[in-house]
Amino acid sequence: METRCRSLVKAVIWNMMGLCVMTLVGLIATGSAALGGTLAVVNTLIGLTLYVVYERIWSGIRWGRHV
């Protein structure tokens, strides 16, 4: 099982990569760096929260693990 700290670090790194991609996509889609960046930040905060919850739920499920 993973520690909460490990799950959080993984989620933060993953979401930082997503933030960069979403900022670029938002900029291309809207033509505005400010609006694209805002969309990316909101998406990242939602995604980070859901990812941490998702990982913690799966860390407690034994199905599919070989011990």
trRosetta pair geometry for C-beta under 8 A, 3 or more apart (Angstrom, degrees):
i j d omega theta_ij theta_ji phi_ij phi_ji
1 59 5.1 88 -151 174 84 101
1 60 7.4 42 -125 -82 122 49
2 6 4.6 -121 -172 81 103 126
2 7 5.2 118 118 -53 130 90
2 55 7.1 -43 63 163 144 110
2 59 5.2 -99 36 -117 91 133
3 6 4.7 98 56 4 81 101
3 7 7.1 -147 94 -3 45 86
4 7 5.6 -56 -149 39 35 112
4 8 6.1 35 153 -21 68 108
4 56 7.2 20 -111 -99 81 112
5 8 5.7 -57 -148 37 29 112
5 9 6.3 28 155 -18 65 106
6 9 5.9 -53 -145 36 30 109
6 10 6.3 31 156 -17 64 107
7 10 5.9 -57 -149 38 28 112
7 11 6.3 28 154 -19 63 110
7 52 6.0 104 139 -139 108 72
7 55 4.5 164 -148 116 113 137
7 56 6.1 83 177 -65 169 76
7 59 6.9 -77 -77 -42 133 144
8 11 5.7 -57 -147 37 30 112
8 12 6.3 30 156 -20 66 106
8 52 6.2 27 -97 -116 64 118
9 12 5.8 -53 -145 35 30 110
9 13 6.4 27 158 -15 64 107
10 13 6.1 -59 -148 38 27 107
10 14 6.2 25 157 -16 64 112
10 55 7.1 140 80 -111 128 162
11 14 5.8 -58 -144 40 28 111
11 15 6.0 20 160 -13 65 113
11 48 5.4 104 156 -150 110 72
11 51 4.5 155 -129 105 105 121
11 52 4.9 -20 -70 -67 169 81
11 55 6.7 -126 -62 1 110 144
12 15 5.9 -63 -144 43 26 106
12 16 6.3 32 155 -26 64 104
12 48 6.8 42 -91 -133 51 119
13 16 5.7 -51 -148 29 30 113
13 17 6.9 29 154 -15 61 101
14 17 6.0 -57 -160 34 32 110
14 18 6.5 28 147 -14 65 109
14 51 6.6 -164 81 -168 137 164
15 18 5.1 -51 -143 41 41 115
15 19 6.1 53 152 -30 67 98
15 44 4.9 110 178 -158 106 89
15 47 5.6 159 -114 99 106 111
15 48 4.4 -4 -73 -77 165 93
15 51 6.9 -156 -56 23 109 150
16 19 5.4 -43 -146 27 32 118
16 20 6.9 35 153 -18 60 99
16 44 7.8 65 -81 -146 32 132
17 20 6.0 -53 -158 31 33 110
17 21 6.6 26 150 -12 65 108
18 21 5.6 -58 -147 41 36 109
18 22 5.8 31 158 -17 71 110
18 43 7.3 -126 144 122 114 109
18 44 6.0 158 95 -103 105 85
18 47 6.1 -81 107 103 160 163
19 22 5.9 -57 -138 42 26 107
19 23 6.2 33 158 -25 62 106
19 40 5.3 96 -155 161 62 109
19 41 7.1 43 -136 -89 107 49
19 43 7.9 164 -102 81 59 96
19 44 4.4 18 -83 -83 96 142
20 23 5.9 -53 -149 30 26 113
20 24 6.7 23 155 -14 60 106
21 24 5.9 -60 -156 38 32 110
21 25 6.2 27 151 -15 68 109
22 25 5.5 -53 -140 42 35 111
22 26 5.8 39 157 -21 68 107
22 36 7.9 172 141 176 65 79
22 39 6.7 -138 162 113 107 88
22 40 3.7 149 107 -120 105 88
22 43 5.1 -153 -152 71 162 144
22 44 6.8 -158 42 -50 147 90
23 26 5.8 -54 -144 39 26 112
23 27 6.3 29 154 -21 62 107
23 33 8.0 25 -177 -155 95 71
23 36 5.7 89 -163 137 51 101
23 37 5.4 25 -129 -100 99 63
23 40 4.2 -21 -67 -48 65 169
24 27 5.7 -53 -147 34 29 112
24 28 6.4 26 155 -15 63 106
24 36 7.6 113 -39 168 2 135
25 28 5.8 -56 -148 39 30 109
25 29 6.0 24 157 -16 67 113
25 36 7.3 171 84 -154 48 108
25 40 7.8 135 53 -83 89 102
26 29 5.8 -58 -137 42 28 108
26 30 5.8 -8 174 11 67 115
26 35 6.6 -154 167 113 109 69
26 36 2.7 144 116 -150 98 74
26 37 6.7 -169 92 -32 142 28
26 38 7.8 -172 176 52 154 59
26 39 4.4 169 -115 62 136 124
26 40 5.3 -116 -3 -41 142 95
27 30 6.8 -71 -130 52 18 85
27 31 7.3 61 179 -108 53 10
27 32 7.2 -131 -127 76 57 30
27 33 5.5 15 -111 -98 107 57
27 36 3.9 -113 -58 31 54 178
27 37 7.7 42 -63 -41 92 70
28 31 7.9 15 -171 -66 17 48
28 36 7.6 98 17 -114 48 141
29 36 7.0 139 50 -103 87 100
30 35 4.6 -111 137 94 159 126
30 36 5.2 -165 42 -60 118 84
30 39 7.5 151 -20 -5 141 141
32 35 3.9 55 88 22 124 107
32 36 5.9 169 86 -12 62 87
33 36 5.7 -58 -139 44 26 111
33 37 5.9 29 160 -21 64 111
34 37 5.9 -57 -145 37 24 110
34 38 6.4 25 155 -20 61 107
35 38 5.6 -51 -146 35 32 113
35 39 6.4 33 155 -17 64 105
36 39 5.9 -55 -150 37 30 111
36 40 6.3 30 152 -20 64 109
37 40 5.5 -56 -147 37 32 114
37 41 6.3 32 156 -20 67 104
38 41 5.9 -53 -146 34 30 109
38 42 6.4 28 157 -15 64 106
39 42 6.0 -57 -148 39 29 109
39 43 6.1 29 155 -18 65 111
40 43 5.7 -57 -146 40 29 112
40 44 6.1 30 155 -22 65 108
41 44 5.6 -54 -145 35 30 112
41 45 6.4 29 157 -19 64 104
42 45 6.0 -54 -148 35 29 108
42 46 6.5 24 156 -12 63 108
43 46 6.0 -61 -149 41 29 108
43 47 5.9 26 156 -17 66 115
44 47 5.6 -58 -139 43 27 111
44 48 6.0 32 160 -24 65 107
45 48 5.9 -49 -141 33 26 112
45 49 6.6 25 159 -16 59 107
46 49 6.0 -61 -154 37 28 109
46 50 6.3 18 156 -11 66 112
47 50 5.9 -61 -143 43 29 106
47 51 5.9 31 159 -23 67 111
48 51 5.8 -57 -143 36 25 111
48 52 6.5 24 160 -18 62 105
49 52 6.2 -58 -152 33 27 107
49 53 6.6 22 155 -12 63 109
50 53 5.8 -58 -149 41 33 110
50 54 6.0 37 153 -23 68 110
51 54 5.5 -54 -143 38 30 115
51 55 6.2 29 159 -18 65 106
52 55 5.9 -54 -145 37 28 109
52 56 6.3 25 157 -17 63 109
53 56 5.9 -60 -148 38 28 109
53 57 6.4 29 155 -20 64 106
54 57 5.9 -57 -151 34 27 110
54 58 6.4 17 157 -9 64 110
55 58 5.9 -61 -146 43 30 106
55 59 6.1 37 155 -30 66 105
56 59 5.6 -47 -144 27 31 116
56 60 7.1 23 158 -12 59 104
57 60 6.4 -72 -167 37 31 104
57 61 7.0 26 146 -24 67 110
58 61 5.5 -55 -147 28 44 114
61 64 7.9 28 124 32 103 99
62 65 5.5 -90 -168 31 57 121
